[in-house]
Every structure is written in C-alpha cells, then in structure tokens.
Amino acid sequence: MSLRNTITDLSMKLMSNSHRALIAVSGGRLGWKLGRIQSVELFTIGRKSGERRGTMLTAPVHENGTYVLVASKGGDDRHPAWYLNLVANPDIELAVDGQLLALRARTANPEEKAVLWPRVVAVYGGYTQYQTKTSREIPIVICEPRP
C-alpha cells in the first residue's frame, strides 16, 4: 500500500474514532447532527474477517426509515472498506441518535442516483468536489428497513 493510501486510511479511522468519542463523552448530546446532516454509525460484517465493524458516517438524505449514505472516502480512488463490506453482506445495522436499526443496504441504480445525487449535494456540496477528485463513480447507498 502506498504512503498516501496509508495516510488516507489512518485519517479516516481517526475522524471516525474522534466522532465516536465526542458522542460518548457528551453522553449522546453532541455529534449526532453535523449542521443539517444526520450522523450515523454504520455496522457491517467484515468481508474478510467476518467481524462486526463500526464506522461513523453521515446520512445527508433520510426519510421514512430509509437512510442514504455516500461512499465517497473524500474523493479517494478506492471504495471505502465499509462499502465493500456491505456489498458482500447487505444486512447492516445503523445507529441513529443512539437507536440501533436493522437495515438492508444496496447501491442505488443509475436512475435512483440521478434523483438522489442533487439532494445529497444540496445538503453538503463537498460531495461534488469529491467526485471531481476521482475517476471512480461514487456510489450512493440506500439503507432500508429489513423485510
């Protein structure tokens, strides 16, 4: 792995751990909202390890029990590990405001992404910049209640 990739991965892990610590230290009073964006903790099953993995993310679009995640990794050329994990095992858990939800995740199809992307960037315009930094198509993930 290149030094750049190592630094990116460590930075992402540090941000996630710091965010999780803020929620814990504040007793859940801080950290679940970042401005207008809902913060969530995504739990996946590691595709290689089989272990439960947690990652702090944002859900710029959420309604009727459905949460939308953006697999941007800050515009990195690689998909985030959490995204690869949920593709391998789409049954996930999402902590929202301290409540754990059992959901199923799937990558938005092109038609769904065409509708969701403008809503996502309306909440956080930085996603547009992330897309310009990478040649990969940044996936939009739809997390819906399990049947």
C-alpha positions in Angstrom: 0.0 0.0 0.0 1.3 3.5 -0.8 2.1 6.0 1.8 -0.7 8.2 0.5 -3.2 5.4 0.9 -1.9 4.6 4.4 -2.3 8.2 5.5 -5.8 8.5 4.0 -6.9 5.3 5.7 -5.4 6.4 9.1 -7.1 9.9 8.7 -10.5 8.3 8.0 -10.1 6.0 11.0 -9.0 8.9 13.3 -12.0 11.0 12.2 -14.4 8.1 12.8 -12.9 7.4 16.3 -12.9 11.1 17.3 -16.5 11.4 16.2 -17.5 8.3 18.2 -15.6 9.7 21.2 -17.4 13.0 21.0 -20.8 11.2 21.2 -19.6 9.1 24.1 -18.1 11.9 26.1 -21.1 14.1 25.7 -23.5 11.3 26.7 -25.0 11.5 23.2 -25.9 15.2 23.4 -23.3 16.1 20.7 -22.3 14.5 17.5 -25.5 13.0 16.1 -26.1 16.1 14.0 -23.4 17.9 12.0 -25.1 21.1 10.9 -28.0 19.9 8.8 -26.6 16.4 8.3 -27.7 13.4 10.3 -24.7 11.5 11.7 -24.9 7.7 11.9 -22.8 4.8 13.0 -22.8 2.0 10.4 -22.1 -1.5 11.5 -21.1 -4.0 8.8 -19.7 -7.5 8.8 -16.1 -7.6 7.6 -16.0 -9.3 4.2 -12.6 -10.9 5.1 -12.6 -11.1 8.9 -16.2 -11.9 9.5 -16.1 -9.4 12.4 -18.5 -6.6 13.2 -17.1 -3.3 12.1 -18.3 0.2 13.0 -17.8 3.4 11.1 -19.1 6.9 11.7 -20.7 8.4 8.6 -23.3 11.0 7.6 -26.7 10.4 6.0 -27.5 13.5 4.0 -30.8 12.2 3.0 -33.1 10.3 5.3 -36.9 9.8 5.4 -39.5 7.2 6.3 -36.9 4.9 7.9 -34.6 5.0 4.8 -31.1 6.4 5.1 -28.8 7.4 2.2 -25.1 7.0 2.6 -22.4 8.3 0.2 -19.3 6.0 -0.4 -17.1 9.0 -1.2 -14.0 8.4 1.0 -13.2 12.0 0.5 -12.7 11.5 -3.2 -10.2 8.7 -2.9 -9.7 6.5 -5.9 -10.6 3.4 -3.7 -14.0 2.5 -2.3 -14.3 2.7 1.5 -13.9 -0.6 3.2 -17.4 -0.2 4.8 -18.9 -0.1 1.3 -17.1 -3.3 0.2 -18.3 -4.9 3.4 -22.0 -4.1 2.8 -21.8 -5.1 -0.8 -20.6 -8.5 0.4 -23.2 -8.6 3.3 -26.0 -6.1 2.8 -27.7 -6.8 6.2 -26.4 -3.9 8.3 -27.1 -2.0 11.5 -27.3 1.7 11.7 -27.1 3.6 15.0 -29.1 6.9 14.7 -29.3 9.2 17.7 -28.3 6.2 19.8 -31.0 3.9 18.5 -29.9 0.7 16.6 -31.8 -0.1 13.4 -31.6 -3.3 11.4 -31.5 -2.4 7.7 -30.6 -3.8 4.3 -28.2 -1.8 2.1 -28.0 -1.6 -1.6 -26.2 0.5 -4.2 -28.6 2.9 -5.9 -29.2 2.2 -9.6 -28.4 4.9 -12.1 -32.0 6.2 -12.1 -32.1 6.4 -8.3 -28.7 8.1 -8.1 -29.8 10.7 -10.7 -32.7 11.6 -8.3 -30.7 11.3 -5.1 -27.4 13.0 -6.1 -28.8 16.5 -6.3 -30.5 16.1 -2.9 -27.2 14.9 -1.4 -25.1 17.8 -2.7 -27.8 20.3 -1.7 -27.2 19.2 1.9 -23.3 19.0 1.5 -21.8 20.5 -1.6 -18.4 18.9 -0.8 -19.5 15.7 -2.4 -19.3 17.4 -5.8 -15.7 18.2 -5.1 -15.0 14.6 -4.0 -16.5 13.3 -7.3 -14.1 15.6 -9.3 -11.1 14.2 -7.4 -11.6 10.6 -8.5 -12.3 8.7 -11.7 -14.4 6.2 -9.9 -18.2 6.7 -9.7 -19.0 7.4 -6.1 -21.7 5.0 -5.0 -24.9 6.1 -3.3 -26.1 3.5 -0.8 -29.8 3.2 0.1 -30.4 1.6 3.5 -34.0 0.4 4.0 -35.7 -1.5 6.8 -35.3 -5.2 6.5 -38.4 -7.1 5.4 
